[in-house]
Amino acid sequence: MPSCTPAARDREEALTDPGFGKHFTDHMATASWSSHRGWHDLKVGPLEGFRLHPAASVLHYAQEIFEGLKAYRHADGSIWLFRPEANAARFARSARRLALPVLDEDLFLDAVTELVRADKAWVPGHGQEHSLYIRPFMFASEPFLGVRAAMEAKFCVIASPSGAYFPEGPTGISLWVSRTLTRAAEGGTGAAKCGGNYATGLAAQAEARANGCDQVLYLDAAEHEWLEESGTMNLFIATSDGELITPALGTILEGVTRDSILKLAPEHGLTPVERRIGLAEVQERCAAGTITEIFATGTAAALTPIVSLRADGFEITVGTGNPGLHTLDLREHLLAIQYGDRPDRHGWLRRVA
Ligand SMILES: *Cc1c(COP(=O)(O)O)cnc(C)c1O
């Protein structure tokens, strides 16, 4: 019997009931950038704190971006990433928008891959919808209070075992439609995955909670009419005539899950449609029964059924008030691909161990 070290015991305990975002693996990948040297010192080392100068510009001007993706263990024990190239490309787009240095997409993939290999004992077992959540991020580290793009930055990847998002199965959540708070405007940072978008969303999330809803649904900033997204997830609407409608890109975050669901939709007899969709249309068609299902998508929960929408002045029950069949089928389909239980016909998986 190999001896069970305290660290291994802690890991076993964390993997039994991982939750989300509270346990961290033993290692981290890091790299540094300066305008003189470019990217350097890319390495995987022990997980440890940063030493930051109090004037580090991220602390003052929020020049920061991040990503989120998962490693999945298949039934044969192998470990796979899902479309990590899409995350690498989006990270580069976010970097451009936040005036951070662009990290070569291959370096991004290497860092993620090497970290997962170093911490493969932290990837939970197959089944139960457990996974290893991977969080790459970059921030401006230069000690300088002047307002301009920083000349020093750090890139880092950490990882955290993640449990089933819905341990009891997806029963559906309620969304609060905020009439006053918005997430993004044209020309802003809505399409970038940056911490600042999340900081400004916390008040809207609190408003949703105060009104008894699980999450917020944002409308557009100009007319307060057009559906955008939920702040951490993209939105989809299924209709009785077989359309699967999702708000068009622009001010929303271009989710990898969103894109994957658009590509799987035809296999479920659904026609994917990307267009503007207004709150008035959603209200009318939910009442008439021609909108049958609404769900949200993101890496953390895959698909989340939305069973009701509320705002000052109205409450909509979606379909029967229970998760719809397309929602549950698409969710099952996507997870089965990610966990290797169904063929990967789109070439989305990348083996790392
Ligand atoms: C990350 C994120 C999503 C979901 O993107 P996935 O790539 O599917 O995980 C949706 N909206 C926002 C604001 C996000 O930050």
PDBQT file of the ligand as one rigid body, heavy atoms in Angstrom, charges set to zero:
ROOT
HETATM    1  C1  LIG A 401     -17.761  32.639 -19.892  1.00  0.00    +0.000 C 
HETATM    2  C2  LIG A 401     -19.052  33.329 -20.117  1.00  0.00    +0.000 A 
HETATM    3  C3  LIG A 401     -20.134  32.723 -20.776  1.00  0.00    +0.000 A 
HETATM    4  C4  LIG A 401     -20.131  31.268 -21.214  1.00  0.00    +0.000 C 
HETATM    5  O1  LIG A 401     -19.071  30.966 -22.069  1.00  0.00    +0.000 OA
HETATM    6  P1  LIG A 401     -18.595  29.440 -22.261  1.00  0.00    +0.000 P 
HETATM    7  O2  LIG A 401     -17.428  29.560 -23.171  1.00  0.00    +0.000 OA
HETATM    8  O3  LIG A 401     -19.727  28.718 -22.842  1.00  0.00    +0.000 OA
HETATM    9  O4  LIG A 401     -18.237  28.953 -20.888  1.00  0.00    +0.000 OA
HETATM   10  C5  LIG A 401     -21.274  33.471 -21.009  1.00  0.00    +0.000 A 
HETATM   11  N1  LIG A 401     -21.360  34.756 -20.606  1.00  0.00    +0.000 NA
HETATM   12  C6  LIG A 401     -20.349  35.370 -19.960  1.00  0.00    +0.000 A 
HETATM   13  C7  LIG A 401     -20.493  36.774 -19.559  1.00  0.00    +0.000 C 
HETATM   14  C8  LIG A 401     -19.168  34.680 -19.700  1.00  0.00    +0.000 A 
HETATM   15  O5  LIG A 401     -18.173  35.301 -19.053  1.00  0.00    +0.000 OA
ENDROOT
TORSDOF 0
